[in-house]
Amino acid sequence: MSRLLDRLQSEMAALDAQQLRRSRHIAETACAPEQALTLAGTSQPRTMLGFSSNDYLGLAAHPALAAAWAEGAALYGTGSGGSHLIQGHSRAHSQLEERLAAWMSPFIPEARSLFFCTGYMANLAVLSALGGADAVIFSEALNHASLIDGARLAKARVVRYAHCDMAALDAQLAACDAPVKLIVSDAVFSMDGHIAPVADLLALAERHDAWLVIDDAHGFGVLGATGRGVLQALGLRSQRLVLVGTLGKAAGVAGAFVAAHRTVVDYLVQRARPYIFTTAAPPAVAHALLASLTLIEGEEGAQRRLRLQARIAQLRLGLQAVLPADGSAWLAPSPTAIQPLMLGDNARAMRVTAQLDALGIRVGAIRPPTVPAGTARLRIALSASHSEADVARLVDAVGQALAQPLMKPAKEPA
Ligand SMILES: *Cc1c(COP(=O)(O)O)cnc(C)c1O
């Protein structure tokens, strides 16, 4: 019929054969532990207990944020009407940027912040704008796809360094005489949950006259005494830091920000194409985010962080007791809400998720190319809104799924 369609169909058939075909479930209700979902290939919604959202503090369906969103829409309407440089930059965007700059200024002297529609765009913006032709980007091996794509978009040369290998990075930096060096890393590895050695990365940046770009997508709101993220948790402070935080995960809304020295941020406003050539996010989003920041830094945020920590401890202790003794499934070390249960091959990961599905529990199976081949896993994501009983139910179900003779491989609907 058409060579393009033939090619697309044969590539998708290959995905099917490797159990790598992705499909989407439809959420019928708000993001919460108990959520009505119409699973792919079915037509009836089912209420499932979910462990796959990034809503770590349980704010995504918080009534105060929905109210702030509605108030923002009443104040500013629904659409921003344009890009930030033309006319879409509202008072709500500006207030949010000032608030985030104040949040980050203990860690980044003379900080300013810049709000983006998504974290993906923020990462493209930072790396493409700062990574000019005279720059070298030193990119952590497990970095998020948005950082990898940002590095691709940059004119800079890109050097990958091995996962958390500070000696290798030290040597690579020493061997480089480029005038601009950018070290780029996730703060919390999104498929693994452990925290990057950010203090060591910063020491290397200082020693080698480099800059450190940290993507705190999974730390912002969760880490640190008042939720300001990895820099607060580790007590770091430097002018060489460029921090990207996302606002659609723990903050429960949408968007992202970059915080950095004011000259860096002012430059991004002039030169970052993913900032300039797009319609500003609805001002109501920024207005809702102001309410989210108030929750995060207040008593409620503190309580939610404590509750999340308790669930993490409960899950780890509980799972250790039900994992098979042969080591064929194991829980990777992680102090964060992201708890990967390593299963190895794709088919096994799919079978275990199918068994959990049958028990009314949703956990994401993460397969290549998102993670390296042979490291398929269940990515269990916890939230402060999970109850103790929710986590107990998950532990029990995982124990059953791993103990039972495995069911026939789940065939994913086309
Ligand atoms: C989710 C994520 C992003 C992208 O953020 P969005 O706001 O969802 O576009 C960037 N980096 C990491 C590490 C992430 O996990």
The ligand as a Tripos MOL2 file, in Angstrom:
@<TRIPOS>MOLECULE
LIG
   15    15     1     0     0
SMALL
NO_CHARGES

@<TRIPOS>ATOM
      1 C1          9.4780   13.5310   34.2980 C.3       1 LIG1
      2 C2         10.8820   13.9390   34.1010 C.ar      1 LIG1
      3 C3         11.2160   15.0190   33.2840 C.ar      1 LIG1
      4 C4         10.2050   15.7010   32.4050 C.3       1 LIG1
      5 O1          9.3520   16.4870   33.1410 O.3       1 LIG1
      6 P1          7.9020   16.7940   32.5310 P.3       1 LIG1
      7 O2          7.4350   17.9600   33.2940 O.co2     1 LIG1
      8 O3          7.1050   15.5550   32.7710 O.co2     1 LIG1
      9 O4          8.0870   17.0700   31.0790 O.co2     1 LIG1
     10 C5         12.5250   15.4220   33.2350 C.ar      1 LIG1
     11 N1         13.4720   14.7840   33.9300 N.ar      1 LIG1
     12 C6         13.1950   13.7140   34.6990 C.ar      1 LIG1
     13 C7         14.2920   13.0540   35.4440 C.3       1 LIG1
     14 C8         11.8910   13.2570   34.8030 C.ar      1 LIG1
     15 O5         11.6190   12.1930   35.5360 O.3       1 LIG1
@<TRIPOS>BOND
     1     1     2 1
     2     2     3 ar
     3     2    14 ar
     4     3     4 1
     5     3    10 ar
     6     4     5 1
     7     5     6 1
     8     6     7 2
     9     6     8 1
    10     6     9 1
    11    10    11 ar
    12    11    12 ar
    13    12    13 1
    14    12    14 ar
    15    14    15 1
@<TRIPOS>SUBSTRUCTURE
     1 LIG1         1 GROUP 0 **** ****
